[in-house]
Amino acid sequence: MGRVKYSESERDKIISTFIGAAREIIETEGVDKLSIRRVASFTGYSSATIYLYFPNVDALVTLACMSYLENYCRDLAKDMERMKTNYDMFINSWEVFSRHAFANPNIFYHLFYSPHTIPLRDTVRMYYKLYPAQLEAITGPLYEMLQGGTIEERCLSVLGPMSEDYNIPAEDAEMINDISISYFRKLLEIRCRGEEEMDSAVLTNKMMRALGLLIDVHMFRGEYQA
């Protein structure tokens, strides 16, 4: 007998089943415990069947980690009305991102700082093809950001419009971006280590203070004018 041929919608439903199972395993056992064999046991499918949809475990793990961005997207959408300027958009998007990342540090570290066998941009596009409703209420630079791949690309997509408003040169904007992302990674690693005095609220506050210092230096020292 030949292999059953599924329609695209049927394939998407099967893939979503595997992603959902992977998410449940992450919730109960942690991202490091996720394997194709565990997902196969959880869903009743064979490992061979799962490999028809995912080339390796990293592809499945990364898609499952993407599901943690759903609440992050929802919070961004709720805040869009009060983002009146590109500056508001830049600051608020970082605040929401930091809050969710520090609440799920291992997930966000895997997404944005671990090596991937498939480019993250391709995984992002596949995920939102499966779950387009998660982006329905988001437009403009924030939509472009959420469709991006690397964290550098994503952050620069909201920093860019703000830097143009204040005539910040592109090379300075890239430096602000690099410094911001490096400091964020440091804080995320602290959270991953589980240092109790550094809870998500404390780390979010530290990140926002650092961003404020970076932006204040460039926007309000008189060199750049809006």
C-alpha positions, 0 to 999 in steps of 0.5 A, spaced: 500 500 500 502 507 498 502 512 503 496 516 504 496 522 501 493 528 505 490 535 503 494 541 505 489 543 511 490 535 513 497 536 513 497 542 517 492 539 522 497 533 523 503 538 524 499 542 529 498 536 533 505 534 533 507 542 535 501 541 541 504 535 544 511 538 544 508 544 547 505 539 553 512 535 554 516 542 554 511 544 560 511 538 564 518 536 563 522 542 560 525 543 553 531 539 554 527 533 555 523 534 548 525 528 543 521 525 537 520 519 540 517 522 546 512 526 541 511 519 538 509 516 544 505 522 546 501 522 540 500 515 538 504 516 531 510 513 529 517 516 530 518 515 522 511 519 521 513 525 525 520 525 521 516 525 514 514 532 517 520 535 521 527 533 518 530 533 525 528 534 533 530 541 532 525 543 527 520 541 532 522 544 538 523 551 535 516 550 532 513 548 539 517 554 542 514 559 537 507 557 540 510 561 547 510 567 543 502 567 542 501 571 549 507 576 547 503 577 540 496 578 544 500 583 549 503 587 543 496 588 540 493 590 546 498 596 547 498 598 539 493 603 540 497 607 545 503 607 541 502 614 538 510 614 535 515 610 533 519 611 539 513 609 543 513 603 539 520 601 540 520 602 547 513 598 548 515 592 544 522 591 548 518 592 554 513 586 552 518 582 549 523 582 555 517 581 560 515 574 556 522 572 555 524 573 562 518 569 564 520 563 559 527 564 559 529 557 556 524 558 551 526 564 548 534 563 549 533 557 545 529 561 539 533 567 539 540 564 541 541 557 540 543 555 533 538 552 528 538 547 523 533 551 519 533 558 519 529 561 524 526 566 519 523 560 515 520 557 521 517 563 523 514 563 516 511 556 517 509 557 524 504 563 522 502 560 516 499 555 521 497 560 526 495 566 522 490 569 527 496 570 532 498 576 527 491 579 525 491 585 530 498 587 529 500 592 523 506 596 521 513 595 523 511 591 529 508 586 524 514 586 520 518 585 526 514 579 528 515 576 521 523 577 522 528 571 523 534 573 527 533 577 534 538 582 530 533 583 524 527 583 529 529 589 533 532 593 528 525 593 524 522 597 530 529 601 532 529 603 524 523 608 524 525 611 531 532 612 529 530 615 522 525 620 526 531 623 530 536 623 524 540 617 528 545 615 523 544 608 521 551 605 523 549 608 530 542 605 530 546 598 529 550 599 535 544 601 539 541 595 536 547 590 538 548 593 545 541 592 547 541 585 544 548 583 548 545 586 554 538 582 553 542 576 552 546 577 559 540 578 563 536 572 559 542 568 561 542 570 568 534 568 568 536 561 565 541 560 571 535 561 576 538 566 580 532 567 585 534 575 586 533 576 579 526 575 577 522 577 571 520 583 573 527 585 576 530 583 569 525 587 565 526 593 569 534 593 568 533 592 561 528 598 560 533 602 564 539 600 560 535 602 553 533 608 556 540 610 557 542 608 550 536 612 547 537 618 552 545 619 550 543 619 542 536 623 542 537 628 548 544 630 547 543 635 542 547 631 536 540 629 533 534 633 532 527 630 531 
